[in-house]
């Protein structure tokens, strides 16, 4: 029986689910060019197939994306960093 890779293991690295999605997107882009796809239905099906294939690879390797914590929303992160910067600047004036 395969063990799930704990989410803490990925704490040091970027979220593998995001990287996997980027990888599937790149495969789709490559296929569009190489296969000369131009119909929306063809492109959509290739994209779905690529996402399933990448997901299957993750599962075969024991990575369960659904068990990983969700990535922090980029906008929330930007706001938090802005707030932290303002607090730091305010603290340095004293």
N, C-alpha and C positions, 0 to 999 in steps of 0.2 A: 504494500500500500504506500502510495506517495504521500509525503508530508507536505503540508502547506508551508510556504516560505513566510515567516512572520513579517508583518508590516514594519517592525522595528529594523529589520535587516535593510530595508530600503530607505531608512531615514537618512543615511549618508549620501544617497544617490537621488537623482531625480525620479519622479514617479514613473515606474516602468510602463504603466498603462498609457501615459501620455506619449512616451517614446514609442511604444508599440503602435499607437494610432498614427503617429508621424510616419513610422516605417510603412504601414499599410497605405497611407496616402501617397508616399513616394513610389511604391510599387504600382499603384493605380496610375499615377502620372506617367511613369515609364511605359506601362502597358498602352496608355492612350497614344503615345508617340509611336512606339514600336509596331503596334497592331493597327495603327491608323484609325482608331475609334473616333467616331464623330456623332453617333446617335446617343441621346441622353439615356435611353433604356440600356444600351450596351455598356456605357460607362458606369451606370448605377450598378448593374449586375457584377461587373468586374470589381468595383469597389466593395460590394458586399462580400464577394468571394475572397478578396484579399484580407478583409477584416476578419472573416471566419478563420482563414488559414493562420493568420498571426495569433489569433486567440487560441487556436488549437496548439500551436507551438508553445505558447506560454503554459497552457495546461499540461502538456506533455513534460515540460521541464519543472512542473510543480509550483509554478507561480499562479496564484489565484487572484486575478485583478479585483474581483468583487469583494475580496476580504481585506484589501488595502484601504487605508483611510483616504478619503477624497482629498484631492489637492486643494490648497487654499485658493479662493477666487482671486484673480490678478488685481481687480479693482479694489477689493478689500485690503489686499496686501499693500498696494500703492498708498491707500489712505492711511493705513497703519504706519507705514514708513514716514509719510509726510508728518503725521502727528508726532511720531518719535523725534523727527528732526526739529520740529518746532519746540518741543519740550526741551531738547538738548540745547538749542540756541537760547531759549529763555533762561535756562539754568546757568549758562556760561556768562550771562550779563551781570549776575549777582556778584 
